[in-house]
Each structure stands twice: as C-alpha cells, then as structure tokens.
C-alpha cells in the first residue's frame, strides 16, 4: 500500500527557507510514471497546489510561488523535497505531499501533512 | 486562474438524511473535477474524479454530477463517519481548490 510521509522543521524564521521532505513507501518513485506534488493548507483556509515533480525530475510550479520554489527528487532515498525561500507568516500552513498520474490531475493518496509555522 | 466556489460553507444534516454540496467554477472545467473528504488531523481522501467516478473503495452513497461550471456531490444517507470537510478541485487548467464545505451534525 502506497504511503507518503512529510517531515521537516515545524518552525521557520521569516526570510529563511522552508525545507520539507516527503518519503514514499510501498512503491518506487523511479519505477513509476507518476507525478509527486506538494499542496498546502493555511490554518482555517482552503487548499493551494504548490508544485509537482515528475519521476524524471521535470518540475511544474504554481506561478504564484515559482520565484521562491524548488522541488527536487532523490530516487536513491525514494523521497522528494520542497524548498520555499524568503518565507513570511503567509507561508504558515499544513504542507501535504501527494501523488498524481498526470498534470494536471487529482491527487491520491495524500500524506497526513506537517504544520510549518513561520515566526521569529 | 480558475476560481472554485463551494456552497454552502456549512451544511447541517441529520444522520440518515441526504446532503447536497455544490461547487462552481469561474469558467468551464469540462469534467475535470475531483472531490475530497477531510477529517481533522487526517489527510484528504479522494472521493470522486472525472466529476462522477467514485475512487476505489468509496461507498456508493457518494455520488458526483455536473460538468462545465456547476458540480454537485451528493451523500445519499449520511453516516456518522461522513461528517467532515469536503473540497472540490479542478484540474482542467493547472490546479485549484474550492474553499470547502463543512458537513456537521444537525
């Protein structure tokens, strides 16, 4: 059964870089022609797609975040990662990782999510 | 950007009753519409994709309909485990989500 699990610091200072990793278990990132995405959910608000990466390493970013965003994949560790630079309080959110078959597409399954708070 | 608007924000329903949730797109998304269920502290769960196709393992009481700009998720007879947040998502032009509908016990 495919499972995704996010990990990373729960607190980041303003202007610094938010870094998260999603560990995939139950399937190999490199052997499947899937996309792997990041979605976030600010407290009390709706969901926002952040960006996705194809198993080959090709990336697709939300235009509103593109200038600050880097998504990468490490097939040796079966992980993919998110880096968001110059964060502000507006980047405080629960960050989920998820899989999708095409771009754009629906997401299934999702990781449980990890809360990242931006605060000094 | 395609804006997705869900209504109502909160829906109060008694167990066993029918719940009807709406999702409207600011422009046509054809049938490229998914629905998710989210419970507190849990990951969103895919319910419906392609506007009307149930995902694997989703009970038949969940049904989706619509195309273009107007979509509906119907839960035919609410069970206790169905009280949750529901989101719609379009994947016609990039990816955007609705603001959600909370289904609560009446």
HADDOCK unambig.tbl for C-alpha pairs under 7 A between the chains (distance, minus, plus):
assign (segid A and resid 45 and name CA) (segid B and resid 99 and name CA) 6.88 0.50 0.50
assign (segid A and resid 46 and name CA) (segid B and resid 98 and name CA) 6.76 0.50 0.50
assign (segid A and resid 46 and name CA) (segid B and resid 99 and name CA) 4.70 0.50 0.50
assign (segid A and resid 46 and name CA) (segid B and resid 100 and name CA) 6.57 0.50 0.50
assign (segid A and resid 47 and name CA) (segid B and resid 97 and name CA) 5.84 0.50 0.50
assign (segid A and resid 48 and name CA) (segid B and resid 96 and name CA) 6.57 0.50 0.50
assign (segid A and resid 48 and name CA) (segid B and resid 97 and name CA) 6.63 0.50 0.50
assign (segid A and resid 49 and name CA) (segid B and resid 95 and name CA) 6.35 0.50 0.50
assign (segid A and resid 49 and name CA) (segid B and resid 96 and name CA) 6.69 0.50 0.50
assign (segid A and resid 104 and name CA) (segid B and resid 91 and name CA) 5.08 0.50 0.50
assign (segid A and resid 104 and name CA) (segid B and resid 92 and name CA) 6.81 0.50 0.50
assign (segid A and resid 104 and name CA) (segid B and resid 94 and name CA) 5.47 0.50 0.50
assign (segid A and resid 104 and name CA) (segid B and resid 95 and name CA) 6.26 0.50 0.50
assign (segid A and resid 105 and name CA) (segid B and resid 91 and name CA) 5.19 0.50 0.50
assign (segid A and resid 106 and name CA) (segid B and resid 34 and name CA) 6.24 0.50 0.50
assign (segid A and resid 106 and name CA) (segid B and resid 49 and name CA) 6.86 0.50 0.50
assign (segid A and resid 106 and name CA) (segid B and resid 91 and name CA) 6.77 0.50 0.50
assign (segid A and resid 108 and name CA) (segid B and resid 46 and name CA) 6.17 0.50 0.50
assign (segid A and resid 110 and name CA) (segid B and resid 43 and name CA) 5.83 0.50 0.50
assign (segid A and resid 110 and name CA) (segid B and resid 44 and name CA) 6.48 0.50 0.50
assign (segid A and resid 111 and name CA) (segid B and resid 43 and name CA) 5.85 0.50 0.50
assign (segid A and resid 112 and name CA) (segid B and resid 42 and name CA) 5.42 0.50 0.50
assign (segid A and resid 112 and name CA) (segid B and resid 43 and name CA) 4.24 0.50 0.50
assign (segid A and resid 113 and name CA) (segid B and resid 43 and name CA) 6.60 0.50 0.50
